[in-house]
């Protein structure tokens, strides 16, 4: 998924390299990914691929398939926790969008 082509879809279940990476990063590393993703989201809709790219481009993370997949998986987790609102199939980052929640919207 490194280049986030139009047809890329997050594998289910995670690939072994992604599992090893998540274990190596530990809770602190996963929280750093989450913080980078939230830091690059906006109150308006953005493609998941853009939020992931900008988080990776911030210079804090290696850019390889496992890291990209882990970032996309963390987006899914952030949606589940209520940190993001979403639309579309989150496992397809080029075709889904997220935004920061705004509970004051009509």
NUGU-109490 format. One record per residue (C-alpha): x, z, y. Coordinates in Angstrom, 2 decimals. Layout:
! NUGU-109490
X/Z/Y
...
//
This chain:
! NUGU-109490
0.00/0.00/0.00
3.06/0.03/2.25
1.92/-2.85/4.44
-1.76/-1.87/4.28
-3.04/-5.33/3.42
-6.74/-6.10/3.72
-7.31/-5.61/-0.01
-5.34/-2.36/-0.43
-7.27/0.48/-2.00
-6.09/4.03/-2.58
-5.61/4.49/-6.34
-7.68/7.08/-8.14
-6.17/9.22/-9.56
-2.94/9.50/-7.54
0.12/7.65/-8.81
2.84/9.87/-10.35
5.21/9.33/-7.41
2.58/10.53/-4.97
1.99/13.67/-7.06
5.74/14.41/-7.13
5.97/13.84/-3.37
3.06/16.19/-2.64
4.61/18.89/-4.85
7.99/18.45/-3.19
6.48/18.70/0.31
4.46/21.79/-0.58
1.77/23.30/1.61
3.92/23.18/4.75
4.65/19.48/4.29
1.00/18.66/3.67
0.05/20.59/6.80
2.64/18.57/8.75
1.03/15.35/7.52
-2.42/16.66/8.49
-1.17/17.63/11.95
0.37/14.19/12.49
-2.85/12.47/11.39
-5.05/14.65/13.61
-2.62/14.13/16.47
-3.07/10.37/16.25
-6.85/10.36/15.88
-9.21/10.03/18.83
-12.82/10.92/19.63
-13.58/7.18/19.26
-13.49/5.25/15.98
-10.07/4.07/14.80
-9.17/2.30/11.58
-7.72/4.66/8.99
-4.80/2.24/8.64
-4.00/2.64/12.34
-4.12/6.45/12.25
-1.87/6.45/9.16
0.53/3.92/10.68
0.84/5.89/13.91
1.40/9.15/12.02
4.13/7.48/9.96
5.60/5.79/13.03
5.90/9.14/14.80
9.21/9.40/12.95
8.49/12.43/10.85
7.95/10.73/7.49
9.62/8.18/5.22
7.74/4.92/4.88
7.15/4.00/1.25
4.10/3.40/-0.94
3.83/6.99/-2.15
4.04/8.39/1.38
1.44/5.94/2.71
-0.90/6.73/-0.19
-0.45/10.46/0.37
-1.28/10.04/4.07
-4.46/8.12/3.21
-5.38/10.79/0.67
-4.86/13.46/3.35
-7.26/11.52/5.62
-9.86/11.79/2.84
-9.17/15.53/2.67
-9.49/15.90/6.45
-12.88/14.19/6.33
-13.99/16.53/3.54
-12.89/19.55/5.60
-14.74/18.37/8.72
-11.61/17.67/10.77
-12.59/13.96/10.93
-15.85/12.04/10.86
-15.72/8.79/8.92
-17.47/5.55/8.20
-16.74/3.09/5.44
-14.85/3.48/2.17
-11.92/5.76/3.00
-10.00/4.48/-0.02
-9.75/1.14/1.84
-7.85/2.08/5.01
-8.15/-1.32/6.68
-11.94/-1.27/6.28
-12.78/2.33/7.17
-12.65/4.35/10.35
-12.28/7.96/11.42
-12.70/9.89/14.62
-12.34/13.46/15.77
-15.66/15.26/15.59
-17.49/15.95/18.80
-20.37/18.29/18.22
-21.72/17.61/21.71
-22.59/13.96/20.96
-26.26/13.07/21.12
//
